[in-house]
Amino acid sequence: MLPAEPFPAPDLSHLRRALDAADTPAEFSTVLNTLLDAVAPFLNEVIEYLAATAKWKGQNRGAEPESPPWLLRGAASSIASAIAMATEADVKALRAHYDPPPDLDALTQQVRTAPGTPPAPPGPQPGPGGPRR
C-alpha cells in the first residue's frame, strides 16, 4: 500500500548557507559535492524506479516516441544527465580557476622577445643529405 503522505523533502538550508559563504572555487566545489554525495543515492533509486515503470508489463516493447514508456525512460536519463552535468560543471569551474589554459598571445610575445639562439638563415642548410662539393 502507498504511504498516506508524500516523502518529506530534505532540508538543504545548511548547504545554501554554505554556498552563500563560499569564497573560492574550492569551497564552492566542496559544497556542490556535499550536495551531490547526499542526493545521489536517492536520485539513483528514482532513476531505477522510473526505468522499471517504463518497462512495466512489457509496455516498453515497441514503444513509440512520446509514449509513456518512452517519456519515463527519458525522465530517468535526464536525472542521470543532470547529475553528470553538475559534476562536469564543478570540474570545469575548478580547472578554469586553478589550471587556466595558457594565454597564447602572451606566449607568442614572450617567444618573440626572449633572448636565445638567433634565427636560422633562410634557405637550405648544408649538412647530412645536403649538397656536396
URKA-V58916 format. One record per backbone hydrogen bond with DSSP energy under -0.5 kcal/mol. NH is the residue of the N-H (numbers start at 1). CO is the residue of the C=O. If there is no record, write none. Layout:
NH&CO, NH&CO
This chain:
12&10, 15&12, 16&12, 17&13, 18&14, 19&15, 20&16, 21&17, 22&18, 22&19, 28&24, 29&25, 30&26, 31&27, 32&28, 33&29, 34&30, 35&31, 36&32, 37&33, 38&34, 39&35, 40&36, 41&37, 43&39, 44&40, 45&41, 46&42, 47&43, 48&44, 49&45, 50&46, 51&47, 52&48, 53&49, 54&50, 55&51, 56&53, 58&55, 59&56, 61&58, 63&60, 67&64, 71&67, 72&68, 73&69, 74&70, 75&71, 76&72, 77&73, 78&74, 79&75, 80&76, 81&77, 82&78, 83&79, 84&80, 85&81, 86&82, 87&83, 88&84, 89&85, 90&86, 91&87, 92&88, 93&89, 94&90, 95&91, 96&92, 97&93, 98&94, 99&95, 104&102, 107&103, 108&104, 109&105, 110&106, 111&107, 112&108, 113&109, 114&110, 130&127
